[in-house]
Amino acid sequence: MTDEIAAPPAPRADSRSEAFALGIAVAGWIVPGLGHALLKMWGRALACFLTVGLLVFFGAGMRGNVFTSSGNDAFDTLGYLADLGAGSFYFVARSLESNGPDVSRADGDYGTRFLAAAGVLNLLAALHAYEAARGRKA
Amino acid sequence: MSAAIVFGLSHLQAMLLFALVISIAFGFLSRRQPIERIKYIVWLLFLFLLIGVGIGWAMYPFSR
């Protein structure tokens, strides 16, 4: 009974660890794998960096559509949000694709999916790093 | 000066590449031990290919 009363919350430590976890998530979003690298999860960091990087590299190489903020409809906006998930690699994709997208061929269509998958995968990895920083995932 | 890199992959090559990359990412994110990771990656890759080829064949009667 007394234990329940004598267990005060520790908001300062909690808010600090929450801010740390958020910082890890943002770092992981901006540079794929950086969140895990900061947590010394080297294998996962390398895997995230390489897989997101490969998807962006091939997606841009296949002349997929790198969506911009000036989309015409909801699908363009969703595509833009998915592409933005790749963080800094979004700009890498734009710089790699100097000839612009070509979705008239199947290659370009696949490339669009590769780029969106890279963004969503990176968001998933950043969320994983966030949870790991909070101690919820090993 | 244009330094664009352009790839021309077939449907199967694109599917294989996608399945392999996503399987590796999921394997590393969701498993800790190397053996468990390899097993999970191989299993996911198998499922990706099985379902991908299966859906392809399921659509075949409607392709003409």
N, CA and C atoms of all chains as a GROMACS GRO file, in nm:
protein
  606
    1MET      N    1   0.081  -0.121   0.000
    1MET     CA    2   0.000   0.000   0.000
    1MET      C    3   0.085   0.126   0.000
    2THR      N    4   0.187   0.127   0.089
    2THR     CA    5   0.270   0.248   0.098
    2THR      C    6   0.354   0.267  -0.028
    3ASP      N    7   0.386   0.156  -0.094
    3ASP     CA    8   0.467   0.167  -0.215
    3ASP      C    9   0.397   0.250  -0.322
    4GLU      N   10   0.264   0.233  -0.330
    4GLU     CA   11   0.190   0.308  -0.431
    4GLU      C   12   0.194   0.457  -0.405
    5ILE      N   13   0.194   0.492  -0.277
    5ILE     CA   14   0.197   0.634  -0.242
    5ILE      C   15   0.338   0.690  -0.255
    6ALA      N   16   0.437   0.606  -0.221
    6ALA     CA   17   0.575   0.655  -0.218
    6ALA      C   18   0.647   0.641  -0.351
    7ALA      N   19   0.575   0.634  -0.460
    7ALA     CA   20   0.640   0.624  -0.591
    7ALA      C   21   0.610   0.748  -0.673
    8PRO      N   22   0.682   0.858  -0.650
    8PRO     CA   23   0.654   0.982  -0.722
    8PRO      C   24   0.701   0.973  -0.867
    9PRO      N   25   0.633   1.036  -0.958
    9PRO     CA   26   0.678   1.036  -1.097
    9PRO      C   27   0.804   1.119  -1.115
   10ALA      N   28   0.879   1.089  -1.216
   10ALA     CA   29   1.002   1.165  -1.243
   10ALA      C   30   0.989   1.234  -1.378
   11PRO      N   31   0.914   1.343  -1.384
   11PRO     CA   32   0.886   1.406  -1.514
   11PRO      C   33   1.008   1.462  -1.583
   12ARG      N   34   1.107   1.510  -1.505
   12ARG     CA   35   1.224   1.571  -1.569
   12ARG      C   36   1.301   1.468  -1.650
   13ALA      N   37   1.329   1.352  -1.587
   13ALA     CA   38   1.403   1.247  -1.657
   13ALA      C   39   1.325   1.196  -1.777
   14ASP      N   40   1.192   1.181  -1.759
   14ASP     CA   41   1.108   1.132  -1.868
   14ASP      C   42   1.109   1.226  -1.987
   15SER      N   43   1.095   1.356  -1.957
   15SER     CA   44   1.091   1.453  -2.067
   15SER      C   45   1.226   1.461  -2.137
   16ARG      N   46   1.333   1.442  -2.059
   16ARG     CA   47   1.466   1.444  -2.121
   16ARG      C   48   1.485   1.326  -2.213
   17SER      N   49   1.444   1.206  -2.166
   17SER     CA   50   1.459   1.088  -2.251
   17SER      C   51   1.366   1.094  -2.372
   18GLU      N   52   1.250   1.157  -2.353
   18GLU     CA   53   1.157   1.174  -2.465
   18GLU      C   54   1.217   1.267  -2.570
   19ALA      N   55   1.279   1.375  -2.523
   19ALA     CA   56   1.343   1.468  -2.616
   19ALA      C   57   1.459   1.400  -2.688
   20PHE      N   58   1.533   1.317  -2.614
   20PHE     CA   59   1.644   1.243  -2.675
   20PHE      C   60   1.591   1.149  -2.783
   21ALA      N   61   1.483   1.078  -2.750
   21ALA     CA   62   1.425   0.984  -2.847
   21ALA      C   63   1.374   1.058  -2.971
   22LEU      N   64   1.315   1.174  -2.949
   22LEU     CA   65   1.267   1.253  -3.064
   22LEU      C   66   1.385   1.299  -3.150
   23GLY      N   67   1.493   1.338  -3.084
   23GLY     CA   68   1.614   1.379  -3.157
   23GLY      C   69   1.669   1.264  -3.239
   24ILE      N   70   1.666   1.144  -3.182
   24ILE     CA   71   1.711   1.023  -3.254
   24ILE      C   72   1.625   1.000  -3.378
   25ALA      N   73   1.492   1.016  -3.359
   25ALA     CA   74   1.400   0.994  -3.470
   25ALA      C   75   1.424   1.095  -3.582
   26VAL      N   76   1.443   1.221  -3.544
   26VAL     CA   77   1.466   1.325  -3.646
   26VAL      C   78   1.599   1.300  -3.718
   27ALA      N   79   1.701   1.262  -3.641
   27ALA     CA   80   1.831   1.232  -3.702
   27ALA      C   81   1.819   1.116  -3.800
   28GLY      N   82   1.743   1.013  -3.759
   28GLY     CA   83   1.723   0.898  -3.846
   28GLY      C   84   1.643   0.931  -3.970
   29TRP      N   85   1.555   1.029  -3.958
   29TRP     CA   86   1.477   1.070  -4.075
   29TRP      C   87   1.565   1.152  -4.172
   30ILE      N   88   1.644   1.243  -4.118
   30ILE     CA   89   1.724   1.331  -4.205
   30ILE      C   90   1.833   1.250  -4.278
   31VAL      N   91   1.905   1.170  -4.204
   31VAL     CA   92   2.007   1.083  -4.266
   31VAL      C   93   1.971   0.938  -4.234
   32PRO      N   94   1.927   0.861  -4.332
   32PRO     CA   95   1.888   0.723  -4.305
   32PRO      C   96   1.998   0.645  -4.231
   33GLY      N   97   1.960   0.585  -4.120
   33GLY     CA   98   2.054   0.506  -4.042
   33GLY      C   99   2.122   0.582  -3.930
   34LEU      N  100   2.116   0.716  -3.933
   34LEU     CA  101   2.186   0.794  -3.832
   34LEU      C  102   2.126   0.773  -3.693
   35GLY      N  103   1.994   0.756  -3.687
   35GLY     CA  104   1.928   0.733  -3.558
   35GLY      C  105   1.982   0.608  -3.491
   36HIS      N  106   1.992   0.500  -3.568
   36HIS     CA  107   2.046   0.375  -3.512
   36HIS      C  108   2.194   0.388  -3.483
   37ALA      N  109   2.266   0.462  -3.566
   37ALA     CA  110   2.410   0.480  -3.543
   37ALA      C  111   2.433   0.553  -3.410
   38LEU      N  112   2.350   0.652  -3.380
   38LEU     CA  113   2.365   0.724  -3.254
   38LEU      C  114   2.335   0.635  -3.133
   39LEU      N  115   2.256   0.530  -3.158
   39LEU     CA  116   2.228   0.433  -3.051
   39LEU      C  117   2.327   0.316  -3.052
   40LYS      N  118   2.429   0.330  -3.137
   40LYS     CA  119   2.534   0.227  -3.152
   40LYS      C  120   2.479   0.094  -3.203
   41MET      N  121   2.372   0.100  -3.281
   41MET     CA  122   2.320  -0.020  -3.347
   41MET      C  123   2.375  -0.018  -3.490
   42TRP      N  124   2.500  -0.061  -3.501
   42TRP     CA  125   2.573  -0.039  -3.625
   42TRP      C  126   2.516  -0.119  -3.742
   43GLY      N  127   2.479  -0.244  -3.718
   43GLY     CA  128   2.426  -0.327  -3.826
   43GLY      C  129   2.298  -0.268  -3.883
   44ARG      N  130   2.210  -0.228  -3.794
   44ARG     CA  131   2.083  -0.169  -3.840
   44ARG      C  132   2.107  -0.035  -3.908
   45ALA      N  133   2.202   0.042  -3.857
   45ALA     CA  134   2.233   0.171  -3.918
   45ALA      C  135   2.282   0.152  -4.062
   46LEU      N  136   2.373   0.058  -4.079
   46LEU     CA  137   2.428   0.033  -4.213
   46LEU      C  138   2.319  -0.021  -4.306
   47ALA      N  139   2.237  -0.112  -4.252
   47ALA     CA  140   2.130  -0.171  -4.334
   47ALA      C  141   2.031  -0.063  -4.379
   48CYS      N  142   1.993   0.027  -4.287
   48CYS     CA  143   1.898   0.134  -4.323
   48CYS      C  144   1.959   0.226  -4.428
   49PHE      N  145   2.085   0.264  -4.406
   49PHE     CA  146   2.150   0.355  -4.500
   49PHE      C  147   2.159   0.293  -4.639
   50LEU      N  148   2.202   0.168  -4.644
   50LEU     CA  149   2.222   0.103  -4.774
   50LEU      C  150   2.091   0.071  -4.845
   51THR      N  151   1.991   0.022  -4.770
   51THR     CA  152   1.866  -0.015  -4.836
   51THR      C  153   1.791   0.109  -4.886
   52VAL      N  154   1.783   0.212  -4.802
   52VAL     CA  155   1.716   0.335  -4.847
   52VAL      C  156   1.796   0.398  -4.961
   53GLY      N  157   1.929   0.396  -4.948
   53GLY     CA  158   2.014   0.452  -5.053
   53GLY      C  159   1.999   0.378  -5.185
   54LEU      N  160   1.993   0.244  -5.178
   54LEU     CA  161   1.977   0.164  -5.301
   54LEU      C  162   1.844   0.192  -5.368
   55LEU      N  163   1.738   0.199  -5.287
   55LEU     CA  164   1.606   0.225  -5.345
   55LEU      C  165   1.602   0.363  -5.412
   56VAL      N  166   1.664   0.461  -5.348
   56VAL     CA  167   1.667   0.596  -5.406
   56VAL      C  168   1.752   0.596  -5.534
   57PHE      N  169   1.866   0.530  -5.528
   57PHE     CA  170   1.958   0.526  -5.642
   57PHE      C  171   1.892   0.460  -5.763
   58PHE      N  172   1.832   0.344  -5.739
   58PHE     CA  173   1.767   0.275  -5.851
   58PHE      C  174   1.638   0.346  -5.893
   59GLY      N  175   1.564   0.398  -5.795
   59GLY     CA  176   1.440   0.470  -5.829
   59GLY      C  177   1.467   0.591  -5.917
   60ALA      N  178   1.569   0.666  -5.882
   60ALA     CA  179   1.604   0.783  -5.964
   60ALA      C  180   1.665   0.737  -6.097
   61GLY      N  181   1.744   0.628  -6.092
   61GLY     CA  182   1.805   0.576  -6.215
   61GLY      C  183   1.703   0.523  -6.313
   62MET      N  184   1.591   0.474  -6.261
   62MET     CA  185   1.485   0.424  -6.348
   62MET      C  186   1.391   0.537  -6.390
   63ARG      N  187   1.429   0.657  -6.357
   63ARG     CA  188   1.355   0.779  -6.393
   63ARG      C  189   1.214   0.780  -6.336
   64GLY      N  190   1.207   0.743  -6.207
   64GLY     CA  191   1.079   0.750  -6.137
   64GLY      C  192   1.043   0.895  -6.107
   65ASN      N  193   0.918   0.915  -6.072
   65ASN     CA  194   0.870   1.051  -6.045
   65ASN      C  195   0.909   1.092  -5.903
   66VAL      N  196   0.991   1.197  -5.893
   66VAL     CA  197   1.022   1.256  -5.762
   66VAL      C  198   0.923   1.370  -5.743
   67PHE      N  199   0.823   1.348  -5.658
   67PHE     CA  200   0.716   1.446  -5.644
   67PHE      C  201   0.766   1.574  -5.576
   68THR      N  202   0.705   1.684  -5.614
   68THR     CA  203   0.738   1.813  -5.551
   68THR      C  204   0.616   1.864  -5.475
   69SER      N  205   0.635   1.975  -5.407
   69SER     CA  206   0.526   2.030  -5.326
   69SER      C  207   0.415   2.089  -5.412
   70SER      N  208   0.444   2.112  -5.540
   70SER     CA  209   0.343   2.171  -5.628
   70SER      C  210   0.265   2.063  -5.702
   71GLY      N  211   0.206   1.972  -5.627
   71GLY     CA  212   0.130   1.864  -5.688
   71GLY      C  213  -0.008   1.911  -5.732
   72ASN      N  214  -0.065   1.834  -5.827
   72ASN     CA  215  -0.196   1.873  -5.880
   72ASN      C  216  -0.312   1.811  -5.803
   73ASP      N  217  -0.289   1.696  -5.743
   73ASP     CA  218  -0.400   1.630  -5.673
   73ASP      C  219  -0.349   1.563  -5.545
   74ALA      N  220  -0.442   1.493  -5.480
   74ALA     CA  221  -0.410   1.430  -5.351
   74ALA      C  222  -0.303   1.322  -5.367
   75PHE      N  223  -0.304   1.253  -5.480
   75PHE     CA  224  -0.205   1.146  -5.500
   75PHE      C  225  -0.064   1.204  -5.511
   76ASP      N  226  -0.053   1.320  -5.577
   76ASP     CA  227   0.077   1.388  -5.586
   76ASP      C  228   0.125   1.429  -5.447
   77THR      N  229   0.031   1.479  -5.367
   77THR     CA  230   0.066   1.521  -5.231
   77THR      C  231   0.110   1.402  -5.147
   78LEU      N  232   0.037   1.290  -5.159
   78LEU     CA  233   0.076   1.170  -5.086
   78LEU      C  234   0.213   1.120  -5.133
   79GLY      N  235   0.235   1.126  -5.264
   79GLY     CA  236   0.364   1.085  -5.318
   79GLY      C  237   0.476   1.174  -5.267
   80TYR      N  238   0.446   1.303  -5.257
   80TYR     CA  239   0.546   1.398  -5.206
   80TYR      C  240   0.580   1.367  -5.060
   81LEU      N  241   0.475   1.338  -4.981
   81LEU     CA  242   0.499   1.305  -4.839
   81LEU      C  243   0.581   1.177  -4.827
   82ALA      N  244   0.549   1.078  -4.911
   82ALA     CA  245   0.625   0.952  -4.907
   82ALA      C  246   0.770   0.976  -4.948
   83ASP      N  247   0.789   1.055  -5.053
   83ASP     CA  248   0.926   1.084  -5.099
   83ASP      C  249   1.005   1.161  -4.993
   84LEU      N  250   0.936   1.254  -4.926
   84LEU     CA  251   1.004   1.334  -4.823
   84LEU      C  252   1.053   1.247  -4.707
   85GLY      N  253   0.989   1.131  -4.690
   85GLY     CA  254   1.029   1.040  -4.584
   85GLY      C  255   1.174   0.998  -4.594
   86ALA      N  256   1.231   1.008  -4.713
   86ALA     CA  257   1.372   0.968  -4.732
   86ALA      C  258   1.469   1.072  -4.678
   87GLY      N  259   1.416   1.183  -4.627
   87GLY     CA  260   1.501   1.287  -4.567
   87GLY      C  261   1.593   1.351  -4.669
   88SER      N  262   1.721   1.354  -4.636
   88SER     CA  263   1.817   1.419  -4.726
   88SER      C  264   1.829   1.345  -4.859
   89PHE      N  265   1.795   1.216  -4.859
   89PHE     CA  266   1.805   1.139  -4.982
   89PHE      C  267   1.702   1.184  -5.086
   90TYR      N  268   1.600   1.257  -5.041
   90TYR     CA  269   1.504   1.314  -5.137
   90TYR      C  270   1.578   1.408  -5.232
   91PHE      N  271   1.667   1.487  -5.176
   91PHE     CA  272   1.742   1.583  -5.258
   91PHE      C  273   1.848   1.512  -5.342
   92VAL      N  274   1.899   1.401  -5.290
   92VAL     CA  275   1.991   1.318  -5.369
   92VAL      C  276   1.917   1.266  -5.493
   93ALA      N  277   1.793   1.219  -5.471
   93ALA     CA  278   1.714   1.167  -5.583
   93ALA      C  279   1.690   1.276  -5.687
   94ARG      N  280   1.659   1.394  -5.640
   94ARG     CA  281   1.634   1.504  -5.735
   94ARG      C  282   1.759   1.540  -5.812
   95SER      N  283   1.874   1.536  -5.744
   95SER     CA  284   1.998   1.571  -5.814
   95SER      C  285   2.041   1.460  -5.910
   96LEU      N  286   2.012   1.334  -5.873
   96LEU     CA  287   2.049   1.222  -5.962
   96LEU      C  288   1.964   1.223  -6.089
   97GLU      N  289   1.840   1.267  -6.075
   97GLU     CA  290   1.747   1.259  -6.187
   97GLU      C  291   1.748   1.389  -6.267
   98SER      N  292   1.862   1.417  -6.327
   98SER     CA  293   1.876   1.545  -6.397
   98SER      C  294   1.795   1.548  -6.528
   99ASN      N  295   1.761   1.431  -6.582
   99ASN     CA  296   1.682   1.427  -6.706
   99ASN      C  297   1.532   1.433  -6.680
  100GLY      N  298   1.492   1.433  -6.554
  100GLY     CA  299   1.351   1.436  -6.522
  100GLY      C  300   1.288   1.299  -6.528
  101PRO      N  301   1.166   1.285  -6.474
  101PRO     CA  302   1.102   1.154  -6.473
  101PRO      C  303   1.049   1.113  -6.610
  102ASP      N  304   1.034   0.983  -6.629
  102ASP     CA  305   0.973   0.930  -6.751
  102ASP      C  306   0.886   0.812  -6.711
  103VAL      N  307   0.761   0.841  -6.681
  103VAL     CA  308   0.672   0.733  -6.637
  103VAL      C  309   0.590   0.676  -6.753
  104SER      N  310   0.633   0.707  -6.876
  104SER     CA  311   0.564   0.648  -6.991
  104SER      C  312   0.606   0.503  -7.010
  105ARG      N  313   0.717   0.463  -6.945
  105ARG     CA  314   0.764   0.325  -6.952
  105ARG      C  315   0.744   0.260  -6.815
  106ALA      N  316   0.747   0.126  -6.814
  106ALA     CA  317   0.729   0.055  -6.686
  106ALA      C  318   0.842   0.088  -6.590
  107ASP      N  319   0.964   0.109  -6.645
  107ASP     CA  320   1.079   0.141  -6.560
  107ASP      C  321   1.052   0.262  -6.472
  108GLY      N  322   1.001   0.367  -6.536
  108GLY     CA  323   0.975   0.490  -6.462
  108GLY      C  324   0.868   0.471  -6.356
  109ASP      N  325   0.769   0.390  -6.388
  109ASP     CA  326   0.663   0.361  -6.292
  109ASP      C  327   0.719   0.285  -6.172
  110TYR      N  328   0.803   0.187  -6.200
  110TYR     CA  329   0.869   0.114  -6.090
  110TYR      C  330   0.956   0.209  -6.010
  111GLY      N  331   1.026   0.297  -6.079
  111GLY     CA  332   1.113   0.392  -6.010
  111GLY      C  333   1.036   0.479  -5.912
  112THR      N  334   0.915   0.521  -5.953
  112THR     CA  335   0.831   0.601  -5.864
  112THR      C  336   0.800   0.523  -5.736
  113ARG      N  337   0.770   0.394  -5.752
  113ARG     CA  338   0.741   0.310  -5.634
  113ARG      C  339   0.865   0.288  -5.550
  114PHE      N  340   0.979   0.274  -5.614
  114PHE     CA  341   1.105   0.256  -5.540
  114PHE      C  342   1.130   0.379  -5.452
  115LEU      N  343   1.110   0.497  -5.509
  115LEU     CA  344   1.136   0.621  -5.434
  115LEU      C  345   1.039   0.635  -5.317
  116ALA      N  346   0.911   0.605  -5.342
  116ALA     CA  347   0.813   0.615  -5.233
  116ALA      C  348   0.843   0.511  -5.125
  117ALA      N  349   0.881   0.390  -5.167
  117ALA     CA  350   0.913   0.285  -5.071
  117ALA      C  351   1.035   0.324  -4.988
  118ALA      N  352   1.133   0.390  -5.051
  118ALA     CA  353   1.251   0.437  -4.977
  118ALA      C  354   1.209   0.532  -4.865
  119GLY      N  355   1.119   0.624  -4.898
  119GLY     CA  356   1.073   0.721  -4.798
  119GLY      C  357   0.998   0.656  -4.685
  120VAL      N  358   0.906   0.566  -4.719
  120VAL     CA  359   0.826   0.501  -4.615
  120VAL      C  360   0.913   0.409  -4.530
  121LEU      N  361   1.007   0.340  -4.596
  121LEU     CA  362   1.099   0.253  -4.521
  121LEU      C  363   1.184   0.335  -4.424
  122ASN      N  364   1.228   0.452  -4.468
  122ASN     CA  365   1.309   0.535  -4.380
  122ASN      C  366   1.227   0.586  -4.262
  123LEU      N  367   1.101   0.619  -4.286
  123LEU     CA  368   1.014   0.661  -4.175
  123LEU      C  369   0.996   0.547  -4.076
  124LEU      N  370   0.981   0.425  -4.128
  124LEU     CA  371   0.968   0.308  -4.040
  124LEU      C  372   1.095   0.289  -3.957
  125ALA      N  373   1.210   0.306  -4.022
  125ALA     CA  374   1.338   0.292  -3.951
  125ALA      C  375   1.353   0.400  -3.845
  126ALA      N  376   1.311   0.523  -3.877
  126ALA     CA  377   1.320   0.632  -3.780
  126ALA      C  378   1.228   0.604  -3.661
  127LEU      N  379   1.110   0.548  -3.689
  127LEU     CA  380   1.018   0.512  -3.581
  127LEU      C  381   1.077   0.401  -3.495
  128HIS      N  382   1.145   0.306  -3.559
  128HIS     CA  383   1.210   0.198  -3.485
  128HIS      C  384   1.319   0.254  -3.395
  129ALA      N  385   1.398   0.348  -3.448
  129ALA     CA  386   1.505   0.409  -3.368
  129ALA      C  387   1.445   0.487  -3.250
  130TYR      N  388   1.334   0.554  -3.276
  130TYR     CA  389   1.265   0.628  -3.169
  130TYR      C  390   1.221   0.534  -3.057
  131GLU      N  391   1.161   0.423  -3.095
  131GLU     CA  392   1.116   0.326  -2.995
  131GLU      C  393   1.235   0.264  -2.922
  132ALA      N  394   1.342   0.238  -2.996
  132ALA     CA  395   1.462   0.182  -2.932
  132ALA      C  396   1.521   0.281  -2.833
  133ALA      N  397   1.520   0.410  -2.868
  133ALA     CA  398   1.574   0.511  -2.778
  133ALA      C  399   1.489   0.524  -2.651
  134ARG      N  400   1.362   0.493  -2.663
  134ARG     CA  401   1.273   0.495  -2.546
  134ARG      C  402   1.281   0.364  -2.467
  135GLY      N  403   1.357   0.269  -2.518
  135GLY     CA  404   1.375   0.142  -2.446
  135GLY      C  405   1.265   0.042  -2.473
  136ARG      N  406   1.186   0.065  -2.576
  136ARG     CA  407   1.075  -0.026  -2.603
  136ARG      C  408   1.113  -0.138  -2.698
  137LYS      N  409   1.220  -0.120  -2.774
  137LYS     CA  410   1.262  -0.225  -2.867
  137LYS      C  411   1.410  -0.254  -2.844
  138ALA      N  412   1.447  -0.378  -2.861
  138ALA     CA  413   1.587  -0.414  -2.845
  138ALA      C  414   1.660  -0.397  -2.977
  139MET      N  415   2.627   1.975  -6.883
  139MET     CA  416   2.677   1.838  -6.872
  139MET      C  417   2.576   1.753  -6.797
  140SER      N  418   2.540   1.640  -6.855
  140SER     CA  419   2.443   1.553  -6.790
  140SER      C  420   2.513   1.427  -6.741
  141ALA      N  421   2.502   1.399  -6.613
  141ALA     CA  422   2.565   1.280  -6.556
  141ALA      C  423   2.460   1.184  -6.505
  142ALA      N  424   2.344   1.184  -6.570
  142ALA     CA  425   2.234   1.101  -6.522
  142ALA      C  426   2.265   0.954  -6.543
  143ILE      N  427   2.231   0.875  -6.442
  143ILE     CA  428   2.247   0.730  -6.450
  143ILE      C  429   2.110   0.673  -6.481
  144VAL      N  430   2.099   0.595  -6.588
  144VAL     CA  431   1.968   0.540  -6.625
  144VAL      C  432   1.977   0.389  -6.628
  145PHE      N  433   1.884   0.324  -6.557
  145PHE     CA  434   1.879   0.179  -6.555
  145PHE      C  435   1.759   0.131  -6.636
  146GLY      N  436   1.778   0.019  -6.702
  146GLY     CA  437   1.666  -0.044  -6.770
  146GLY      C  438   1.648  -0.183  -6.714
  147LEU      N  439   1.553  -0.198  -6.624
  147LEU     CA  440   1.529  -0.328  -6.561
  147LEU      C  441   1.399  -0.387  -6.612
  148SER      N  442   1.397  -0.519  -6.623
  148SER     CA  443   1.274  -0.586  -6.662
  148SER      C  444   1.180  -0.590  -6.540
  149HIS      N  445   1.056  -0.632  -6.562
  149HIS     CA  446   0.960  -0.642  -6.452
  149HIS      C  447   1.014  -0.735  -6.343
  150LEU      N  448   1.066  -0.851  -6.388
  150LEU     CA  449   1.114  -0.950  -6.291
  150LEU      C  450   1.236  -0.896  -6.215
  151GLN      N  451   1.328  -0.831  -6.286
  151GLN     CA  452   1.446  -0.777  -6.219
  151GLN      C  453   1.406  -0.671  -6.116
  152ALA      N  454   1.312  -0.584  -6.155
  152ALA     CA  455   1.268  -0.480  -6.062
  152ALA      C  456   1.203  -0.542  -5.939
  153MET      N  457   1.120  -0.645  -5.960
  153MET     CA  458   1.054  -0.710  -5.847
  153MET      C  459   1.156  -0.780  -5.757
  154LEU      N  460   1.254  -0.847  -5.818
  154LEU     CA  461   1.358  -0.914  -5.740
  154LEU      C  462   1.437  -0.814  -5.656
  155LEU      N  463   1.475  -0.705  -5.719
  155LEU     CA  464   1.553  -0.603  -5.648
  155LEU      C  465   1.473  -0.544  -5.532
  156PHE      N  466   1.349  -0.509  -5.559
  156PHE     CA  467   1.263  -0.452  -5.456
  156PHE      C  468   1.244  -0.551  -5.340
  157ALA      N  469   1.212  -0.676  -5.374
  157ALA     CA  470   1.188  -0.777  -5.271
  157ALA      C  471   1.314  -0.800  -5.188
  158LEU      N  472   1.429  -0.805  -5.252
  158LEU     CA  473   1.554  -0.829  -5.180
  158LEU      C  474   1.586  -0.714  -5.084
  159VAL      N  475   1.575  -0.592  -5.134
  159VAL     CA  476   1.610  -0.476  -5.051
  159VAL      C  477   1.515  -0.463  -4.932
  160ILE      N  478   1.386  -0.478  -4.957
  160ILE     CA  479   1.289  -0.464  -4.847
  160ILE      C  480   1.304  -0.579  -4.747
  161SER      N  481   1.333  -0.699  -4.797
  161SER     CA  482   1.352  -0.814  -4.707
  161SER      C  483   1.472  -0.791  -4.616
  162ILE      N  484   1.581  -0.740  -4.672
  162ILE     CA  485   1.700  -0.714  -4.591
  162ILE      C  486   1.669  -0.609  -4.484
  163ALA      N  487   1.600  -0.502  -4.524
  163ALA     CA  488   1.569  -0.395  -4.428
  163ALA      C  489   1.481  -0.449  -4.316
  164PHE      N  490   1.377  -0.524  -4.350
  164PHE     CA  491   1.288  -0.578  -4.248
  164PHE      C  492   1.362  -0.678  -4.159
  165GLY      N  493   1.447  -0.759  -4.220
  165GLY     CA  494   1.523  -0.857  -4.143
  165GLY      C  495   1.612  -0.791  -4.039
  166PHE      N  496   1.679  -0.684  -4.078
  166PHE     CA  497   1.768  -0.616  -3.985
  166PHE      C  498   1.690  -0.540  -3.878
  167LEU      N  499   1.574  -0.487  -3.916
  167LEU     CA  500   1.498  -0.408  -3.818
  167LEU      C  501   1.425  -0.495  -3.716
  168SER      N  502   1.382  -0.612  -3.759
  168SER     CA  503   1.295  -0.688  -3.670
  168SER      C  504   1.362  -0.807  -3.601
  169ARG      N  505   1.484  -0.841  -3.635
  169ARG     CA  506   1.553  -0.952  -3.569
  169ARG      C  507   1.691  -0.906  -3.522
  170ARG      N  508   1.737  -0.965  -3.412
  170ARG     CA  509   1.866  -0.924  -3.355
  170ARG      C  510   1.980  -1.018  -3.393
  171GLN      N  511   1.955  -1.147  -3.382
  171GLN     CA  512   2.063  -1.246  -3.404
  171GLN      C  513   2.086  -1.266  -3.554
  172PRO      N  514   2.213  -1.278  -3.596
  172PRO     CA  515   2.244  -1.296  -3.739
  172PRO      C  516   2.171  -1.413  -3.804
  173ILE      N  517   2.167  -1.526  -3.735
  173ILE     CA  518   2.100  -1.643  -3.793
  173ILE      C  519   1.950  -1.616  -3.811
  174GLU      N  520   1.892  -1.554  -3.708
  174GLU     CA  521   1.748  -1.521  -3.716
  174GLU      C  522   1.722  -1.422  -3.830
  175ARG      N  523   1.814  -1.329  -3.846
  175ARG     CA  524   1.799  -1.231  -3.954
  175ARG      C  525   1.801  -1.299  -4.091
  176ILE      N  526   1.899  -1.387  -4.109
  176ILE     CA  527   1.912  -1.454  -4.239
  176ILE      C  528   1.787  -1.537  -4.269
  177LYS      N  529   1.741  -1.612  -4.167
  177LYS     CA  530   1.620  -1.693  -4.185
  177LYS      C  531   1.501  -1.605  -4.224
  178TYR      N  532   1.487  -1.492  -4.154
  178TYR     CA  533   1.373  -1.403  -4.178
  178TYR      C  534   1.382  -1.338  -4.317
  179ILE      N  535   1.505  -1.300  -4.355
  179ILE     CA  536   1.524  -1.238  -4.488
  179ILE      C  537   1.488  -1.338  -4.598
  180VAL      N  538   1.536  -1.461  -4.584
  180VAL     CA  539   1.507  -1.564  -4.686
  180VAL      C  540   1.357  -1.592  -4.691
  181TRP      N  541   1.294  -1.601  -4.574
  181TRP     CA  542   1.150  -1.629  -4.568
  181TRP      C  543   1.070  -1.515  -4.632
  182LEU      N  544   1.106  -1.391  -4.599
  182LEU     CA  545   1.036  -1.276  -4.657
  182LEU      C  546   1.055  -1.270  -4.808
  183LEU      N  547   1.178  -1.294  -4.851
  183LEU     CA  548   1.207  -1.291  -4.994
  183LEU      C  549   1.123  -1.396  -5.068
  184PHE      N  550   1.117  -1.515  -5.009
  184PHE     CA  551   1.036  -1.622  -5.067
  184PHE      C  552   0.889  -1.580  -5.078
  185LEU      N  553   0.836  -1.521  -4.969
  185LEU     CA  554   0.696  -1.480  -4.970
  185LEU      C  555   0.670  -1.368  -5.071
  186PHE      N  556   0.764  -1.272  -5.077
  186PHE     CA  557   0.750  -1.163  -5.176
  186PHE      C  558   0.738  -1.221  -5.317
  187LEU      N  559   0.830  -1.313  -5.348
  187LEU     CA  560   0.833  -1.368  -5.484
  187LEU      C  561   0.712  -1.456  -5.511
  188LEU      N  562   0.676  -1.536  -5.411
  188LEU     CA  563   0.560  -1.624  -5.426
  188LEU      C  564   0.434  -1.542  -5.450
  189ILE      N  565   0.412  -1.442  -5.369
  189ILE     CA  566   0.290  -1.361  -5.381
  189ILE      C  567   0.295  -1.276  -5.509
  190GLY      N  568   0.414  -1.223  -5.542
  190GLY     CA  569   0.426  -1.142  -5.663
  190GLY      C  570   0.397  -1.223  -5.789
  191VAL      N  571   0.460  -1.341  -5.798
  191VAL     CA  572   0.438  -1.427  -5.915
  191VAL      C  573   0.294  -1.479  -5.914
  192GLY      N  574   0.243  -1.510  -5.794
  192GLY     CA  575   0.105  -1.558  -5.782
  192GLY      C  576   0.004  -1.455  -5.831
  193ILE      N  577   0.023  -1.330  -5.791
  193ILE     CA  578  -0.068  -1.224  -5.836
  193ILE      C  579  -0.056  -1.205  -5.987
  194GLY      N  580   0.068  -1.217  -6.037
  194GLY     CA  581   0.090  -1.206  -6.182
  194GLY      C  582   0.010  -1.310  -6.259
  195TRP      N  583   0.017  -1.435  -6.212
  195TRP     CA  584  -0.058  -1.542  -6.278
  195TRP      C  585  -0.208  -1.524  -6.258
  196ALA      N  586  -0.249  -1.474  -6.142
  196ALA     CA  587  -0.392  -1.453  -6.117
  196ALA      C  588  -0.450  -1.349  -6.213
  197MET      N  589  -0.367  -1.254  -6.256
  197MET     CA  590  -0.414  -1.150  -6.348
  197MET      C  591  -0.407  -1.194  -6.494
  198TYR      N  592  -0.337  -1.304  -6.517
  198TYR     CA  593  -0.313  -1.347  -6.656
  198TYR      C  594  -0.442  -1.365  -6.737
  199PRO      N  595  -0.547  -1.428  -6.683
  199PRO     CA  596  -0.670  -1.447  -6.764
  199PRO      C  597  -0.734  -1.315  -6.806
  200PHE      N  598  -0.708  -1.208  -6.734
  200PHE     CA  599  -0.771  -1.079  -6.766
  200PHE      C  600  -0.681  -0.987  -6.849
  201SER      N  601  -0.567  -1.042  -6.894
  201SER     CA  602  -0.471  -0.956  -6.963
  201SER      C  603  -0.504  -0.936  -7.110
  202ARG      N  604  -0.600  -1.012  -7.162
  202ARG     CA  605  -0.634  -0.996  -7.304
  202ARG      C  606  -0.782  -0.968  -7.321
   0.00000   0.00000   0.00000
